[in-house]
Amino acid sequence: MATYGVPVETTATQALLDEVQRTAGHVAWLGDRVRELDYEVAAGENVEHPLVWGVTRRKIGGDDAGITEEAAASVWLKLYQQERAHLVRVAEAAIRAGIEERRIKLAESQGMLIALAIRQILGDLHLTAEQQALVPVVVPRRLRELTAPDGGA
């Protein structure tokens, strides 16, 4: 487990990519909290909408003790908006850094290596003409199955 402030070895590219993904997770989680507030209204549990109305102050003791409710954005909504803005900033930084472009180039080069390996394997097998005729049908189908949502099953 990491301790707050202890250096962790990484690269600038990886740190930026990690931040984009981490922030996207925060946005999704906070979005769920905001939707839960909407659900409370839909279920008739609140008269005022909790996204813009609620407790803004609680004080125990003293002449001004009590609870204050007023129109104000929910803390969940504020956090959600802040995290969304942060996601946009880190995504923009990642785009400026060319991270996605590099990932695409890497995937393309890996694809070319796989294609080369398949061609070499098929060449080493000394397939008959009939078997070679099946290659353009069978190989692409099997490769597409690898990326199918159900794993090709």
DANOR-V637683 format. One record per residue. N is the residue number from 0. RES is the residue in one small letter. SS is DSSP state (~ for helix, > for strand, _ for the rest). D_FIRST is the distance of its C-alpha to the first C-alpha in whole Angstrom. Layout:
n:N res:RES ss:SS d_first:D_FIRST
n:N res:RES ss:SS d_first:D_FIRST
This chain:
n:0 res:m ss:_ d_first:0
n:1 res:a ss:_ d_first:4
n:2 res:t ss:_ d_first:7
n:3 res:y ss:_ d_first:10
n:4 res:g ss:_ d_first:12
n:5 res:v ss:_ d_first:11
n:6 res:p ss:_ d_first:12
n:7 res:v ss:_ d_first:11
n:8 res:e ss:_ d_first:14
n:9 res:t ss:_ d_first:16
n:10 res:t ss:_ d_first:19
n:11 res:a ss:~ d_first:21
n:12 res:t ss:~ d_first:22
n:13 res:q ss:~ d_first:19
n:14 res:a ss:~ d_first:18
n:15 res:l ss:~ d_first:21
n:16 res:l ss:~ d_first:21
n:17 res:d ss:~ d_first:17
n:18 res:e ss:~ d_first:18
n:19 res:v ss:~ d_first:21
n:20 res:q ss:~ d_first:19
n:21 res:r ss:~ d_first:17
n:22 res:t ss:~ d_first:20
n:23 res:a ss:~ d_first:22
n:24 res:g ss:~ d_first:20
n:25 res:h ss:~ d_first:20
n:26 res:v ss:~ d_first:24
n:27 res:a ss:~ d_first:24
n:28 res:w ss:~ d_first:22
n:29 res:l ss:~ d_first:24
n:30 res:g ss:~ d_first:27
n:31 res:d ss:~ d_first:27
n:32 res:r ss:~ d_first:27
n:33 res:v ss:~ d_first:30
n:34 res:r ss:~ d_first:32
n:35 res:e ss:~ d_first:31
n:36 res:l ss:~ d_first:33
n:37 res:d ss:~ d_first:36
n:38 res:y ss:~ d_first:36
n:39 res:e ss:~ d_first:37
n:40 res:v ss:~ d_first:40
n:41 res:a ss:~ d_first:41
n:42 res:a ss:_ d_first:41
n:43 res:g ss:_ d_first:43
n:44 res:e ss:_ d_first:41
n:45 res:n ss:_ d_first:41
n:46 res:v ss:_ d_first:44
n:47 res:e ss:_ d_first:43
n:48 res:h ss:_ d_first:40
n:49 res:p ss:_ d_first:37
n:50 res:l ss:_ d_first:36
n:51 res:v ss:_ d_first:38
n:52 res:w ss:> d_first:39
n:53 res:g ss:> d_first:37
n:54 res:v ss:> d_first:37
n:55 res:t ss:> d_first:36
n:56 res:r ss:> d_first:36
n:57 res:r ss:> d_first:36
n:58 res:k ss:> d_first:38
n:59 res:i ss:_ d_first:38
n:60 res:g ss:_ d_first:41
n:61 res:g ss:_ d_first:44
n:62 res:d ss:_ d_first:47
n:63 res:d ss:_ d_first:45
n:64 res:a ss:_ d_first:42
n:65 res:g ss:> d_first:42
n:66 res:i ss:> d_first:40
n:67 res:t ss:> d_first:41
n:68 res:e ss:> d_first:41
n:69 res:e ss:> d_first:42
n:70 res:a ss:> d_first:41
n:71 res:a ss:_ d_first:38
n:72 res:a ss:_ d_first:35
n:73 res:s ss:_ d_first:33
n:74 res:v ss:~ d_first:29
n:75 res:w ss:~ d_first:28
n:76 res:l ss:~ d_first:30
n:77 res:k ss:~ d_first:30
n:78 res:l ss:~ d_first:26
n:79 res:y ss:~ d_first:27
n:80 res:q ss:~ d_first:29
n:81 res:q ss:~ d_first:27
n:82 res:e ss:~ d_first:24
n:83 res:r ss:~ d_first:27
n:84 res:a ss:~ d_first:29
n:85 res:h ss:~ d_first:25
n:86 res:l ss:~ d_first:25
n:87 res:v ss:~ d_first:29
n:88 res:r ss:~ d_first:28
n:89 res:v ss:~ d_first:25
n:90 res:a ss:~ d_first:27
n:91 res:e ss:~ d_first:30
n:92 res:a ss:~ d_first:28
n:93 res:a ss:~ d_first:27
n:94 res:i ss:~ d_first:30
n:95 res:r ss:~ d_first:32
n:96 res:a ss:~ d_first:29
n:97 res:g ss:_ d_first:31
n:98 res:i ss:~ d_first:28
n:99 res:e ss:~ d_first:29
n:100 res:e ss:~ d_first:32
n:101 res:r ss:~ d_first:30
n:102 res:r ss:~ d_first:29
n:103 res:i ss:~ d_first:32
n:104 res:k ss:~ d_first:34
n:105 res:l ss:~ d_first:31
n:106 res:a ss:~ d_first:32
n:107 res:e ss:~ d_first:35
n:108 res:s ss:~ d_first:35
n:109 res:q ss:~ d_first:33
n:110 res:g ss:~ d_first:36
n:111 res:m ss:~ d_first:39
n:112 res:l ss:~ d_first:37
n:113 res:i ss:~ d_first:37
n:114 res:a ss:~ d_first:41
n:115 res:l ss:~ d_first:42
n:116 res:a ss:~ d_first:40
n:117 res:i ss:~ d_first:42
n:118 res:r ss:~ d_first:45
n:119 res:q ss:~ d_first:45
n:120 res:i ss:~ d_first:44
n:121 res:l ss:~ d_first:47
n:122 res:g ss:~ d_first:50
n:123 res:d ss:~ d_first:49
n:124 res:l ss:_ d_first:50
n:125 res:h ss:_ d_first:53
n:126 res:l ss:_ d_first:54
n:127 res:t ss:_ d_first:57
n:128 res:a ss:~ d_first:58
n:129 res:e ss:~ d_first:58
n:130 res:q ss:~ d_first:54
n:131 res:q ss:~ d_first:54
n:132 res:a ss:~ d_first:55
n:133 res:l ss:~ d_first:52
n:134 res:v ss:~ d_first:49
n:135 res:p ss:~ d_first:49
n:136 res:v ss:~ d_first:49
n:137 res:v ss:~ d_first:47
n:138 res:v ss:~ d_first:44
n:139 res:p ss:~ d_first:43
n:140 res:r ss:~ d_first:43
n:141 res:r ss:~ d_first:41
n:142 res:l ss:~ d_first:39
n:143 res:r ss:~ d_first:39
n:144 res:e ss:~ d_first:38
n:145 res:l ss:~ d_first:34
n:146 res:t ss:~ d_first:34
n:147 res:a ss:_ d_first:35
n:148 res:p ss:_ d_first:33
n:149 res:d ss:_ d_first:34
n:150 res:g ss:_ d_first:34
n:151 res:g ss:_ d_first:37
n:152 res:a ss:_ d_first:38
